[in-house]
Amino acid sequence: MGSGRSHVHSEIYLHVNWHCRYDKPMIRPEIEAPLHAFLQQYCAKVKGIHFKGSGGTEDHVHLAFQMEPFAPLSDFLGQIKGASAHEMNQAFGPGAIRWQRGYGIVSFSTKYLPAVLRYVANQKEHHRLGTINPTLEEHGEEGDEEPGEDSEQENG
C-alpha cells in the first residue's frame, strides 16, 4: 500500500484536433508557443490526463495524451478548449483565439505513440507538403451559431 500506483492498468491513448472558428488563421507566431505551453500545463493539472505532445498550424491544434479510464473525456475537452481560449484572449486581447465547437478524436495503441507524436510535432511540414493523415485531420464541423454570436470560451 501507499505506492501511489493505480490498481488498474490502462493504455488509452488519444489524438484530438480542433480548429479555430471558421478556420481562420488565429494561431499567430506570438500565440503559438504560449498556447502549446498552456495545453501541456493544463493537462498536468487534470487528474487522469497525461500530456504526450501538441502541435498544429495557424488554424488548428493537435493534442496527444494518455488518459486513465475514470477521466471524463468530453468534459476535459470542453474545458481545455475553453480555458485555452480564455487564457490566450487574456494574454493577447479579446478575440485572439476562438475555437469551433467540434473536434476530431482518434484512439491509438502504445506502439503508434512515436509516430503520432512525430505527426503532431511536424504539422506545418505535413500541411505544406500535402502529406497529411486524413484520419488524424478529421474534425467537427462549425456549429450553428450566427456569425455575430461570440463566445470567448468556445468549447466541445
N, C-alpha and C positions, 0 to 999 in steps of 0.2 A: 504494500500500500504506500501511497504517497509518492509514487514515481512520476506523477504528472502525465502519464501516458493514458490514452483512452483505451477502453476495453473493446472498442470497435475498430476494425481495420477497414479502411476505405481508400479507394483510388478513384476519386471523382474529379476529373479534370475538365474544365470548360473553357471555351473560347467564345467571347462575346464581342460584338461590334455594334456601334450605334453612330448615327450621323448627326451633323449639325442640321438645324432646322432649314428646310428647303435645299439641303445640300450646299449651303453657302460656305465658302472657304473662310471660316471664322477662326480656325486654329492658326493664328499668325505666329511667326517665329518667336516673338517675345512671350507668347502664351504657351507654346508647346512644352518646354521643359517644366515650367511650374505646374501645368496640367498633369503631366505624367508623374511628376513627383507627388502631387496630391493624390492621384489614384493609388499609388503604392502606399502612401501613408494611411489613406482611408482603409484600404484592405487590412493593414496591420492592426487597426483598431477594432475590426469586426471579428467577433468570436466565430471560429469555424471557417474563415476565409483566409487562404494563403496565396498571396500575390506571387505570380511567376514571371509576368512580363507585360509590357504595354507598348503600343506604337500607334502609328496612324499616318494620316495625311492632313492637309489643311481642311478637309471637310468630314473626316470621321476618325473614330478611335477604335482600336482593337485592345482587348484585355484578356489575358490568360491567367487562370487561377485554379487552385485546388480548393475543394470545399468539403467540409465534413457533412455527413448525412443529415444532421439536425439543423443546418443553416437554412434560413428561409430565403430561397433564391430570388423570387420576384421582388420581395421587399428589399433585399440587398441591392438589386439592380436599379430599382426606382430611387433608392436612397443615394447610391453613389453618383447616379446621373444628376439628381437634384443638388446634392452637396457640391459636386464639382462645378456645376453651372454657377451656383451661388458664390463659391469661393473665387472663381475666375472673374465674375462680374464685380465682386468687391474689390479685387486687385486691379482690374483693367478697365473698369467702368461698366455702367449698365448696358446690357445687351451685347457684351463682348462675346459671350457664348450662350447659345440657345440650342437645345437638343430637340430632335424629332422625338415623337412619343415612343416609337417601337425600337426593337433591337433584334439582332440575329444571334442565336446561340447554338453551339455545336459541342457535343461531348467528344472526348478522345481518350485513348488509353495512354498509360505511362510511357510506353515505348515511342509514342509520337511526340512527346513533350519537346525534345530538342528541335524537331522540325517545325512544330507550331511556333516555338519561341523565335526561331530564325525568321519565319514568315512574318510574324508580328513586328520584329525589330527592323525588317527591311521593307516595310510597306511602301515607302516612297519609290524605291527602286522597282518593286513589283508593278506598281501602277505606271511608272514611266516606261518600263519595258513591255508592258502588257502580259506579264506572267502571273496574273492574279489567280488565286484558287477560288473558283466560284462558290464553293460550299462555305468557305470562311468569309466571303464577302456579302452573303445574303444578309439582309437587314429588314426590319419592319418598315412599312410604308408610312408616309407622312399622315398625321392624324386628320380629324375632321374639323379642326379649328379654322376659323376665318383668319385671313392674313393679319387683321388688326388685333386679334386676341393674343396677348403676350403673357408669358409666364417666365420668370427668371429660373424657376426650378422645373422645367420640362422633365418629365420622367416617364417610367415604364410604360 
